């Protein structure tokens, strides 16, 4: 009996995995319910989400240890994609295998995705009933949010002369060559420059690998990721279809977002707005509204997907492109877990990542100018409202949803007073 009781105790290193899947310690339904609560209440962006996850799964539920959680966070900060969602996927994988990974993602993502699709349908069906001033206020909120993101990321990723120069060069290049391929070229060039000219700090030894997942399974997932990343554009050349082109655009964006969810803005803008799938005003209004949602910022893809199609297929479009932008996160987490320890200790890989991080700050800086600033700030009043919103976010520490709501109300009142 003593042996059975010992085996029934929860495993404190819950992120340990074997045979390519997580060790099942909970049902996928239990994982879904745990993450659904967070998906309904987690406001504040990726950093805040990681804090909520720690409180819920390390402190309260004790699903994994502090060390294991820190190692998962480090891995997901290293990978492209939304770090908070990827940490959730890894935790779900550890509790209930692949079904648990899917359940964690669904619980955390669906609430805001549904809200974003409803907002897109409202803009499409009742645009005349929504005050134009309120929509303009949403665009001004986006100015403040992106400016805050650029400032915070630059302080962290561009705090020396080489990386600041790389950031500025990246911003200038993509402003002069505003295409999706130019952004890919900037990221690739920055990786090469970082590898040879930047110095990464030595890896710490306190964090231990959080998985014993099979390297063969990891290699299979990484192979699938590379196949889709390279194969979707080729398939689009052979079979020209708008849906396939859009799936490729969202998958590529989900594969290349380094540095946090806000970098989704320039990558998607280059594809979605430049191609005419969504107009610039709708794009920025939706991005502003996304700041007021709980859960991951990547659910902006659901808004865009619903905006590209008409009801009743708007729901299908929103969910299809939401899945497309998140698939790389699943493949990368599954594929990188077995190799994390080697990657973490490779100084050249870490140096390349330093260059990539600096370049994506440059991409976001360019997006702050075009389209965010040029499409929203027309008058001194616009500048004043955007500045107040920025101060409210950076110094008053108001929650983003409140700042977004305040900007929409202020824009409506300003338009009504004319």
C-alpha positions as CSV (number, residue, x, y, z in Angstrom):
1,X,0.0,0.0,0.0
2,X,2.9,2.4,0.9
3,X,4.3,1.9,-2.6
4,X,0.9,2.7,-4.2
5,X,0.5,5.8,-2.1
6,X,4.0,6.9,-3.1
7,X,3.1,6.5,-6.8
8,X,-0.1,8.5,-6.4
9,X,1.7,11.6,-5.3
10,X,1.8,14.4,-7.9
11,X,5.1,14.6,-9.8
12,X,6.7,17.9,-8.9
13,X,8.8,17.8,-12.1
14,X,5.6,17.7,-14.2
15,X,7.3,18.8,-17.3
16,X,9.3,15.6,-17.7
17,X,8.2,13.7,-20.8
18,X,8.8,10.4,-22.3
19,X,8.2,8.5,-25.6
20,X,7.5,11.7,-27.4
21,X,4.4,12.8,-25.4
22,X,3.7,14.2,-22.0
23,X,3.3,11.9,-19.0
24,X,-0.5,11.8,-18.5
25,X,-1.3,13.1,-15.0
26,X,-4.6,14.8,-15.7
27,X,-7.4,14.6,-18.2
28,X,-7.4,17.0,-21.1
29,X,-10.7,18.3,-19.8
30,X,-9.1,19.3,-16.5
31,X,-6.3,21.1,-18.4
32,X,-8.9,22.8,-20.6
33,X,-10.9,24.1,-17.6
34,X,-7.7,25.4,-15.8
35,X,-6.6,27.3,-18.9
36,X,-10.2,28.5,-19.7
37,X,-10.2,30.5,-16.4
38,X,-7.0,32.1,-17.4
39,X,-8.2,32.8,-20.9
40,X,-11.2,34.7,-19.5
41,X,-9.2,36.7,-16.9
42,X,-5.6,37.2,-18.1
43,X,-5.3,40.8,-19.2
44,X,-2.0,42.7,-19.7
45,X,0.1,41.0,-22.4
46,X,2.6,38.1,-22.4
47,X,4.6,39.2,-19.3
48,X,1.5,39.4,-17.2
49,X,0.3,36.1,-18.7
50,X,3.5,34.4,-17.5
51,X,2.9,35.8,-14.0
52,X,-0.6,34.4,-14.0
53,X,0.7,31.0,-15.2
54,X,3.2,30.9,-12.4
55,X,0.7,31.8,-9.7
56,X,-1.8,29.2,-11.1
57,X,0.5,26.2,-12.0
58,X,3.5,26.6,-9.7
59,X,2.1,28.2,-6.6
60,X,-1.5,27.1,-6.4
61,X,-1.8,23.8,-8.4
62,X,1.8,22.7,-8.0
63,X,1.8,21.1,-11.4
64,X,5.5,21.9,-11.9
65,X,8.4,23.2,-9.9
66,X,9.8,26.7,-9.9
67,X,12.9,25.5,-11.7
68,X,10.9,23.6,-14.3
69,X,8.7,26.6,-15.0
70,X,11.7,28.9,-15.4
71,X,13.2,26.5,-17.9
72,X,10.0,26.4,-19.9
73,X,9.8,30.2,-20.0
74,X,13.4,30.4,-21.1
75,X,12.7,27.9,-23.9
76,X,9.7,29.8,-25.2
77,X,11.4,33.1,-25.0
78,X,14.1,31.6,-27.3
79,X,11.6,30.3,-29.9
80,X,9.7,32.5,-32.4
81,X,6.0,32.8,-31.6
82,X,3.9,34.0,-28.6
83,X,5.8,32.9,-25.5
84,X,2.9,32.8,-23.1
85,X,0.8,30.6,-25.4
86,X,3.8,28.3,-26.0
87,X,4.4,27.9,-22.2
88,X,0.8,27.0,-21.9
89,X,1.1,24.4,-24.7
90,X,4.2,22.9,-22.9
91,X,2.4,22.7,-19.6
92,X,-0.6,21.1,-21.2
93,X,1.7,18.6,-22.9
94,X,3.2,17.7,-19.6
95,X,-0.1,17.0,-17.9
96,X,-2.1,15.2,-20.6
97,X,0.1,14.6,-23.6
98,X,-0.8,16.0,-27.0
99,X,-4.5,16.3,-26.1
100,X,-3.5,18.3,-23.1
101,X,-1.4,20.7,-25.3
102,X,-4.4,21.3,-27.5
103,X,-6.8,21.6,-24.5
104,X,-4.5,24.2,-22.9
105,X,-4.3,26.3,-26.1
106,X,-8.1,26.1,-26.6
107,X,-8.9,27.2,-23.1
108,X,-6.5,30.1,-23.2
109,X,-7.2,31.3,-26.7
110,X,-10.9,30.7,-27.5
111,X,-12.4,33.5,-25.3
112,X,-10.6,36.3,-26.9
113,X,-10.8,34.7,-30.4
114,X,-14.6,34.6,-30.1
115,X,-14.7,38.2,-29.0
116,X,-12.4,39.3,-31.8
117,X,-14.6,37.6,-34.4
118,X,-17.7,39.2,-33.0
119,X,-15.9,42.6,-33.2
120,X,-15.0,42.0,-36.8
121,X,-18.6,41.0,-37.6
122,X,-19.9,44.2,-35.8
123,X,-17.5,46.4,-37.9
124,X,-18.6,44.6,-41.1
125,X,-22.4,44.6,-40.4
126,X,-22.9,47.7,-38.4
127,X,-20.0,50.0,-39.3
128,X,-22.5,53.0,-39.7
129,X,-23.8,52.5,-36.2
130,X,-20.3,52.6,-34.7
131,X,-19.2,56.2,-34.2
132,X,-16.2,57.0,-36.5
133,X,-14.6,58.8,-33.6
134,X,-14.6,55.7,-31.5
135,X,-12.8,53.8,-34.3
136,X,-10.3,56.6,-34.6
137,X,-9.7,56.4,-30.8
138,X,-8.9,52.7,-31.2
139,X,-6.2,53.6,-33.7
140,X,-4.8,56.2,-31.4
141,X,-4.7,53.5,-28.6
142,X,-2.7,51.3,-31.0
143,X,-0.2,54.2,-31.4
144,X,0.4,54.2,-27.6
145,X,0.5,50.4,-27.3
146,X,3.1,50.0,-30.1
147,X,5.2,53.0,-28.8
148,X,5.3,51.4,-25.3
149,X,6.3,48.0,-26.9
150,X,9.1,49.6,-28.9
151,X,10.4,51.5,-25.9
152,X,10.3,48.4,-23.6
153,X,11.8,46.1,-26.2
154,X,14.6,48.5,-27.2
155,X,15.7,48.9,-23.6
156,X,16.0,45.2,-23.3
157,X,17.3,44.1,-26.7
158,X,19.1,47.2,-28.0
159,X,21.0,48.5,-25.0
160,X,24.4,48.8,-26.7
161,X,25.7,50.5,-29.8
162,X,25.9,47.5,-32.2
163,X,22.4,46.3,-31.5
164,X,20.9,49.9,-31.5
165,X,22.6,50.4,-34.9
166,X,21.1,47.1,-36.1
167,X,17.7,48.1,-34.9
168,X,17.9,51.5,-36.8
169,X,19.2,49.9,-40.0
170,X,16.4,47.3,-39.9
171,X,13.8,50.0,-39.5
172,X,15.2,52.1,-42.3
173,X,15.4,49.2,-44.7
174,X,11.9,47.9,-44.2
175,X,10.5,51.5,-44.5
176,X,12.3,51.8,-47.9
177,X,11.3,48.3,-49.0
178,X,7.9,47.7,-47.4
179,X,7.4,44.0,-48.4
180,X,7.1,40.8,-46.4
181,X,10.2,39.4,-48.1
182,X,12.2,42.4,-47.1
183,X,11.3,41.7,-43.5
184,X,12.5,38.1,-43.9
185,X,15.7,39.3,-45.3
186,X,16.3,41.7,-42.4
187,X,15.7,38.9,-39.8
188,X,18.0,36.5,-41.7
189,X,20.8,39.1,-42.1
190,X,20.5,40.1,-38.5
191,X,21.0,36.5,-37.4
192,X,24.2,36.2,-39.5
193,X,25.5,39.5,-38.2
194,X,24.7,38.6,-34.6
195,X,26.4,35.2,-34.9
196,X,29.7,36.7,-36.0
197,X,29.7,40.1,-34.4
198,X,27.7,39.9,-31.1
199,X,28.7,38.2,-27.9
200,X,26.1,36.3,-25.9
201,X,26.4,35.8,-22.2
202,X,27.4,32.4,-20.9
203,X,24.4,30.1,-20.1
204,X,23.6,29.7,-16.5
205,X,23.9,26.2,-14.9
206,X,21.1,26.5,-12.4
207,X,18.3,25.5,-14.9
208,X,18.1,21.9,-15.8
209,X,16.5,20.5,-18.9
210,X,12.7,20.2,-18.4
211,X,12.1,17.2,-20.7
212,X,13.3,13.7,-21.6
213,X,11.2,13.8,-24.7
214,X,12.5,11.6,-27.6
215,X,14.8,13.4,-29.9
216,X,13.4,11.4,-32.8
217,X,9.9,12.8,-32.1
218,X,11.3,16.3,-31.8
219,X,13.1,16.0,-35.1
220,X,9.9,14.8,-36.8
221,X,8.0,17.8,-35.5
222,X,10.8,20.2,-36.7
223,X,10.8,18.5,-40.1
224,X,7.1,19.1,-40.4
225,X,7.6,22.7,-39.4
226,X,10.3,23.4,-42.0
227,X,8.3,21.5,-44.7
228,X,5.3,23.7,-44.2
229,X,7.3,26.9,-43.9
230,X,9.0,26.2,-47.2
231,X,6.3,24.2,-48.9
232,X,3.3,26.5,-48.5
233,X,4.8,29.3,-50.7
234,X,5.8,26.7,-53.3
235,X,2.3,25.2,-53.2
236,X,0.9,28.7,-53.6
237,X,2.9,29.2,-56.8
238,X,1.6,25.9,-58.2
239,X,-2.0,26.4,-57.1
240,X,-3.0,30.0,-57.0
241,X,-5.8,30.3,-54.5
242,X,-6.6,33.2,-52.1
243,X,-7.2,30.9,-49.1
244,X,-3.9,29.1,-49.5
245,X,-2.1,32.4,-49.9
246,X,-3.6,33.6,-46.6
247,X,-2.8,30.4,-44.8
248,X,0.8,30.8,-45.9
249,X,0.9,34.4,-44.7
250,X,-0.5,33.6,-41.3
251,X,1.7,30.5,-40.9
252,X,4.8,32.5,-41.9
253,X,3.9,35.2,-39.4
254,X,3.5,32.7,-36.6
255,X,6.9,31.2,-37.5
256,X,8.8,34.5,-37.5
257,X,7.5,36.5,-34.5
258,X,10.5,37.0,-32.3
259,X,10.3,39.2,-29.3
260,X,6.7,39.1,-28.3
261,X,3.2,39.3,-29.7
262,X,3.4,43.0,-30.8
263,X,5.8,42.0,-33.6
264,X,2.8,40.4,-35.3
265,X,1.8,43.9,-36.3
266,X,4.5,44.7,-38.9
267,X,4.6,41.1,-40.2
268,X,0.9,40.9,-40.8
269,X,0.6,44.4,-42.1
270,X,3.0,43.7,-44.8
271,X,0.9,40.8,-46.1
272,X,-2.7,41.6,-45.1
273,X,-2.9,45.3,-45.8
274,X,-0.5,45.6,-48.7
275,X,-2.3,42.8,-50.5
276,X,-5.7,44.5,-50.0
277,X,-7.2,41.7,-48.0
278,X,-8.1,44.1,-45.2
279,X,-8.0,47.9,-45.3
280,X,-5.6,49.9,-43.1
281,X,-8.3,51.5,-41.0
282,X,-9.9,48.2,-40.2
283,X,-6.5,46.6,-39.5
284,X,-5.5,49.3,-36.9
285,X,-9.0,49.4,-35.3
286,X,-8.9,45.6,-34.8
287,X,-5.3,45.8,-33.4
288,X,-6.4,48.5,-31.0
289,X,-9.4,46.4,-29.9
290,X,-7.1,43.4,-29.4
291,X,-5.3,45.2,-26.6
292,X,-8.5,45.1,-24.5
293,X,-8.9,41.4,-24.8
294,X,-7.8,38.8,-22.3
295,X,-5.5,36.0,-23.5
296,X,-3.0,36.1,-26.4
297,X,-2.6,39.0,-28.8
298,X,-2.3,36.4,-31.6
299,X,-6.1,36.2,-31.6
300,X,-5.9,39.3,-33.8
301,X,-5.6,36.7,-36.5
302,X,-9.2,35.7,-35.8
303,X,-10.3,39.3,-36.3
304,X,-8.5,39.6,-39.6
305,X,-9.8,36.2,-40.8
306,X,-13.3,37.2,-40.1
307,X,-12.8,40.6,-41.7
308,X,-11.7,39.0,-44.9
309,X,-14.8,37.0,-45.4
310,X,-18.5,37.6,-45.2
311,X,-21.0,36.0,-42.8
312,X,-21.8,33.1,-42.3
313,X,-18.3,32.0,-43.4
314,X,-16.7,34.8,-41.3
315,X,-16.5,32.4,-38.4
316,X,-14.8,29.7,-40.5
317,X,-12.3,32.3,-41.8
318,X,-11.5,33.6,-38.4
319,X,-10.9,30.2,-36.9
320,X,-9.0,28.9,-40.0
321,X,-6.4,31.7,-39.9
322,X,-6.3,31.6,-36.1
323,X,-5.2,28.0,-36.4
324,X,-2.8,28.8,-39.2
325,X,-0.9,31.4,-37.1
326,X,-0.7,29.1,-34.0
327,X,0.3,25.9,-35.7
328,X,4.0,26.9,-35.8
329,X,3.9,27.4,-32.0
330,X,2.8,23.7,-31.5
331,X,5.4,22.4,-33.9
332,X,8.3,24.4,-32.5
333,X,7.5,23.6,-28.8
334,X,7.1,19.9,-29.6
335,X,10.3,19.9,-31.8
336,X,12.5,22.1,-29.6
337,X,11.9,20.5,-26.2
338,X,14.4,17.6,-26.7
339,X,17.1,19.9,-28.0
340,X,16.7,22.8,-25.5
341,X,19.7,22.1,-23.4
342,X,22.1,22.0,-26.3
343,X,20.6,25.2,-27.8
344,X,20.7,27.0,-24.5
345,X,24.4,26.4,-24.1
346,X,25.4,27.2,-27.7
347,X,26.9,30.7,-27.6
348,X,26.8,31.2,-31.4
349,X,23.1,30.4,-31.5
350,X,22.4,32.8,-28.6
351,X,24.4,35.5,-30.4
352,X,22.4,35.0,-33.5
353,X,19.3,35.4,-31.4
354,X,20.6,38.7,-30.1
355,X,20.8,40.0,-33.6
356,X,17.3,38.8,-34.5
357,X,15.9,40.4,-31.4
358,X,17.4,43.8,-32.3
359,X,16.1,43.5,-35.8
360,X,12.6,42.8,-34.8
361,X,12.6,45.9,-32.6
362,X,13.5,47.8,-35.8
363,X,10.6,46.1,-37.6
364,X,8.2,47.3,-34.9
365,X,9.7,50.8,-34.9
366,X,9.1,51.0,-38.7
367,X,5.5,49.8,-38.1
368,X,5.1,52.5,-35.5
369,X,5.7,55.1,-38.2
370,X,3.9,53.2,-41.0
371,X,1.1,52.4,-40.8
372,X,0.3,53.1,-37.1
373,X,1.3,56.7,-36.8
374,X,0.6,57.9,-40.4
375,X,-2.9,56.3,-40.3
376,X,-4.0,57.7,-36.9
377,X,-2.2,60.9,-35.9
378,X,-3.5,63.8,-38.1
379,X,-4.0,66.7,-35.7
380,X,-2.5,68.1,-32.5
381,X,-5.5,66.6,-30.7
382,X,-4.7,63.2,-32.0
383,X,-1.1,63.6,-30.8
384,X,-2.3,64.7,-27.4
385,X,-4.7,61.8,-26.9
386,X,-2.0,59.3,-28.0
387,X,0.5,60.9,-25.6
388,X,-1.9,60.7,-22.7
389,X,-2.6,57.0,-23.5
390,X,1.2,56.3,-23.6
391,X,1.7,58.0,-20.2
392,X,-1.3,56.1,-18.8
393,X,0.3,52.8,-19.9
394,X,3.9,53.5,-19.1
395,X,3.8,55.5,-15.9
396,X,0.3,55.2,-14.4
397,X,0.4,51.5,-15.1
398,X,-3.3,51.4,-16.1
399,X,-4.5,48.1,-17.7
400,X,-4.5,48.1,-21.5
401,X,-8.2,47.4,-21.7
402,X,-9.0,50.5,-19.7
403,X,-6.7,52.7,-21.9
404,X,-8.3,51.3,-25.0
405,X,-11.8,51.9,-23.7
406,X,-10.8,55.4,-22.7
407,X,-9.3,56.2,-26.1
408,X,-12.4,55.0,-27.9
409,X,-14.6,57.1,-25.6
410,X,-12.4,60.2,-26.0
411,X,-12.4,59.8,-29.8
412,X,-16.2,59.5,-29.8
413,X,-16.6,62.6,-27.6
414,X,-14.1,64.6,-29.6
415,X,-15.9,63.8,-32.9
416,X,-19.3,64.5,-31.3
417,X,-18.1,68.0,-30.2
418,X,-17.2,69.1,-33.7
